[in-house]
Amino acid sequence: MLLSNPFTGAFGLEIDDLSLTLIQLVPHKPFQKQSYCSIQTVRSAALPPGAIVNGEIEQPEVVRRKILHLLGADKTYKPLRSRWVVANLPELKTFIKRITVAIPTVDLMSEDVEYHAAKHLPFEMAETFLDWQIIKSGNYSTDLLLAAVPKSISDSYTYLLEASGLNPLALEPESIALSRCLITKSKVYDGEARALLNLGQTHSSIVIYDHGMVQFSTSIPFSAEIAITAIAQRLKIASPKAAELFFKTGVRFIKESSSYLPVIDKLVTSLVEKIKQNLSFYHDHFEGANPITHITMSGSLAELGNLTIILSQKLKISSAAANVWKNVLTESMDDDKKKRGLDMASAIGLALRAAENPLDENV
């Protein structure tokens, strides 16, 4: 009997501006039953500010040493035997979009894809690594899913992983990894779409998932760093105190400081407007767009006090923090790790691909 995944022990590694997260899952394929994954390893490490800035690796040796730490090179952790890895590309530096070209699928050539992709890409084609997939064939037109990243970014991430002794099986946009984690694998989303809202420490993004795939994604200027800086400046307090106040209070009024809520309210109002713009863009520019019936949230700010309630009210769409472990068997996981999982959504998505079939883009 041949194994469906020849890369035994392959794991997911999320590389973020301020942290690294390594997750290793074990695939189980019981006879005549639904396959599933269980958790083998969950490890994370903080990165010093400046090591990676807006997705660009500024201090590769610092990041490399942290990766080796997670792999067990310094004996802090039990050494990982596998060197097969599926890693992410930074959302701020990637582009993903579904397009339709007026060329029959049987006549479509790579040159045609590049020509039409160039009309949409925010990067120069000569400096871009472009991947594409046919998602709907036709006699008169073809629907494609484009994924692109500057070659300099792709090369720097590949070099970092190889310099750490790893064999990268795949590098994929954060939005793809997020969807694999946040979309319920066993559910059929018939006639409805999902918005995936990832609100993080240094950046945020919104991903539209419809017709069984990611349709497009974009960054949103909202993050913990932005909020904490605004609070510190307005209230004239140190950043650590502003961070403590922000995460403790959320989007609420506090008697101790009447200036706090207006600062947060301005940021949240801007967030709501950006979400509205992107939802309208999807419905206006994508043929066959289904209504978005729910906003699934992940990231360190997904459970920020009162935020889901405000988004649900302002957008008139139910919004809630995700169960990021729903596609993974978690019987052996303690409650603390389950709660921390909201900021691990991308890493979980990468680990799922690594465990099931790292060379299959459709996993």
Secondary structure, 3 states (H helix, E strand, C coil): CCCCCCCCCCEEEEECCCEEEEEEEEEECCCCCCCEEEEEEEEEEECCCCCEECCEECCHHHHHHHHHHHHCCCCCCCCCCCCEEEEEECHHHCEEEEEEECCCHHHCCHHHHHHHHCCCCCCCHHHEEEEEEEEECCCCCEEEEEEEEEHHHHHHHHHHHHHCCCEEEEEEEHHHHHHHHHCCCCCCCCCCEEEEEEECCCCEEEEEEECCEEEEEEEECCCHHHHHHHHHHHHCCCHHHHHHHHHHHCCCCECCECCHHHHHHHHHHHHHHHHHHHHHHHHHHCCCCCCEEEEEEECCCCCCCCHHHHHHHHHCCEEEECCCCCCCECCCCCHHHHHHHHHHHHHHHHHHHHHHCCCCCCC
